[in-house]
Amino acid sequence: MKSKGFTLLEVMVALAIFATAAMALTKVAMQYTQATAQAILRTKAQFVAQNEIAEMQIKGEWLDGIQSEQLSQQGEHWQIEKSAQSTISPNVQRVEIQVRLFNTETGKAEAGVTHLVFFNNRT
């Protein structure tokens, strides 16, 4: 009489297929988590850059050359670098804002997270 069921070899093959699929799904989940974290970080950096622009406009600040500062916003430490260039109009300047994560342990700015350009009007 022949018994019904799976052989050890069939079970081992099924487990190998399941393990391979589980590892692939885990890798996809990790990539998704990392992409989400990067998107959140870029969004925070955009808010920081837009806050800097709003602050400059509210204060009527006219930037000369390059300015760098560190600040804490959005639950992170940031380094903000602003540089101004003149335009054909003496009352308008082109301002570039580079926002980087600031590592407080090393005291250095890490890779840039966002970069914005806006035109500042002197009133």
Secondary structure as GFF3:
##gff-version 3
##sequence-region A 1 123
A	DSSP	alpha_helix	8	59	.	.	.	ID=ss1
A	DSSP	beta_strand	66	73	.	.	.	ID=ss2
A	DSSP	beta_strand	76	86	.	.	.	ID=ss3
A	DSSP	beta_strand	92	103	.	.	.	ID=ss4
A	DSSP	beta_strand	108	121	.	.	.	ID=ss5
###
